[in-house]
Protein backbone atom coordinates (compact mmCIF):
# COMPACT_ATOMS: atom_id res chain seq x y z
CA UNK A 1 0.00 0.00 0.00
CA UNK A 2 1.35 3.46 -0.86
CA UNK A 3 1.67 6.30 1.62
CA UNK A 4 -1.08 8.16 -0.25
CA UNK A 5 -3.52 5.25 -0.05
CA UNK A 6 -2.66 4.62 3.60
CA UNK A 7 -3.38 8.27 4.47
CA UNK A 8 -6.63 8.40 2.53
CA UNK A 9 -7.85 5.12 4.02
CA UNK A 10 -6.92 6.28 7.52
CA UNK A 11 -8.83 9.54 7.06
CA UNK A 12 -11.88 7.61 5.88
CA UNK A 13 -11.67 5.13 8.79
CA UNK A 14 -11.31 7.85 11.42
CA UNK A 15 -14.09 9.86 9.83
CA UNK A 16 -16.40 6.85 9.96
CA UNK A 17 -15.40 6.03 13.54
CA UNK A 18 -16.27 9.58 14.64
CA UNK A 19 -19.44 9.78 12.54
CA UNK A 20 -18.11 12.49 10.23
CA UNK A 21 -19.21 13.11 6.66
CA UNK A 22 -15.95 13.08 4.74
CA UNK A 23 -15.62 15.31 1.69
CA UNK A 24 -14.09 14.10 -1.52
CA UNK A 25 -10.43 13.57 -0.70
CA UNK A 26 -8.99 15.34 -3.71
CA UNK A 27 -5.57 16.97 -3.33
CA UNK A 28 -6.98 20.50 -3.47
CA UNK A 29 -9.54 20.00 -0.66
CA UNK A 30 -8.69 22.24 2.29
CA UNK A 31 -8.19 20.14 5.42
CA UNK A 32 -10.68 22.17 7.47
CA UNK A 33 -13.27 21.45 4.77
CA UNK A 34 -12.58 17.69 4.76
CA UNK A 35 -15.15 16.87 7.43
CA UNK A 36 -12.62 16.14 10.17
CA UNK A 37 -12.07 18.36 13.19
CA UNK A 38 -8.80 18.88 15.07
CA UNK A 39 -9.39 15.88 17.36
CA UNK A 40 -9.95 13.63 14.34
CA UNK A 41 -6.74 14.90 12.73
CA UNK A 42 -4.83 14.21 15.93
CA UNK A 43 -6.14 10.64 15.81
CA UNK A 44 -5.24 10.38 12.11
CA UNK A 45 -1.68 11.55 12.83
CA UNK A 46 -1.35 9.06 15.72
CA UNK A 47 -2.57 6.21 13.51
CA UNK A 48 -0.22 7.22 10.71
CA UNK A 49 2.72 7.31 13.10
CA UNK A 50 1.88 3.74 14.14
CA UNK A 51 1.36 2.52 10.57
CA UNK A 52 4.12 4.43 8.76
CA UNK A 53 6.58 5.09 11.56
CA UNK A 54 6.54 8.76 10.60
CA UNK A 55 5.52 11.96 12.35
CA UNK A 56 6.60 14.71 9.95
CA UNK A 57 4.26 17.19 11.64
CA UNK A 58 6.55 17.39 14.65
CA UNK A 59 9.15 19.24 12.61
CA UNK A 60 7.02 21.66 10.56
CA UNK A 61 6.40 25.26 11.45
CA UNK A 62 3.08 25.39 9.62
CA UNK A 63 0.37 22.75 9.40
CA UNK A 64 -0.46 21.69 5.82
CA UNK A 65 -3.49 23.39 4.25
CA UNK A 66 -4.81 20.85 1.76
CA UNK A 67 -5.13 17.08 1.54
CA UNK A 68 -2.37 17.17 -1.10
CA UNK A 69 -0.06 19.15 1.20
CA UNK A 70 -0.72 16.67 4.01
CA UNK A 71 0.12 13.70 1.78
CA UNK A 72 3.27 15.38 0.39
CA UNK A 73 4.48 16.04 3.92
CA UNK A 74 4.34 12.31 4.68
CA UNK A 75 5.79 11.30 1.32
CA UNK A 76 8.71 13.70 1.79
CA UNK A 77 9.19 12.49 5.36
CA UNK A 78 9.51 8.91 4.12
CA UNK A 79 12.34 9.94 1.78
CA UNK A 80 14.49 11.30 4.58
VOGU-3710 file (C-alpha; in Angstrom, 3 decimals, decimal comma):
1> xxxxxxxxxx> 0,000/0,000/0,000  1,350/3,456/-0,857  1,673/6,305/1,616  -1,080/8,162/-0,249  -3,521/5,252/-0,054  -2,661/4,618/3,603  -3,376/8,265/4,472  -6,634/8,400/2,527  -7,851/5,118/4,017  -6,921/6,279/7,525
11> xxxxxxxxxx> -8,825/9,543/7,056  -11,876/7,606/5,877  -11,666/5,125/8,786  -11,309/7,845/11,424  -14,090/9,861/9,834  -16,400/6,850/9,960  -15,399/6,030/13,537  -16,269/9,579/14,635  -19,440/9,782/12,539  -18,111/12,486/10,230
21> xxxxxxxxxx> -19,209/13,110/6,665  -15,948/13,084/4,736  -15,621/15,307/1,690  -14,089/14,104/-1,521  -10,430/13,566/-0,699  -8,990/15,344/-3,711  -5,574/16,967/-3,334  -6,981/20,502/-3,465  -9,543/19,996/-0,658  -8,689/22,242/2,291
31> xxxxxxxxxx> -8,189/20,144/5,419  -10,683/22,166/7,471  -13,272/21,447/4,772  -12,580/17,694/4,762  -15,150/16,872/7,429  -12,623/16,138/10,170  -12,073/18,356/13,188  -8,799/18,876/15,071  -9,390/15,877/17,358  -9,946/13,633/14,338
41> xxxxxxxxxx> -6,741/14,902/12,730  -4,827/14,213/15,934  -6,138/10,637/15,812  -5,242/10,378/12,105  -1,680/11,547/12,828  -1,348/9,057/15,718  -2,567/6,206/13,513  -0,224/7,223/10,706  2,718/7,315/13,095  1,881/3,738/14,141
51> xxxxxxxxxx> 1,364/2,521/10,565  4,117/4,426/8,761  6,578/5,091/11,560  6,535/8,764/10,600  5,522/11,961/12,352  6,604/14,708/9,954  4,257/17,187/11,636  6,554/17,387/14,655  9,150/19,244/12,605  7,022/21,657/10,563
61> xxxxxxxxxx> 6,404/25,262/11,446  3,076/25,394/9,622  0,371/22,749/9,401  -0,462/21,693/5,819  -3,486/23,395/4,255  -4,809/20,853/1,758  -5,126/17,081/1,539  -2,372/17,166/-1,104  -0,060/19,152/1,198  -0,722/16,668/4,006
71> xxxxxxxxxx> 0,119/13,700/1,781  3,268/15,377/0,387  4,483/16,038/3,921  4,344/12,308/4,676  5,793/11,295/1,316  8,708/13,705/1,788  9,188/12,492/5,365  9,508/8,915/4,121  12,343/9,937/1,777  14,488/11,297/4,578
//
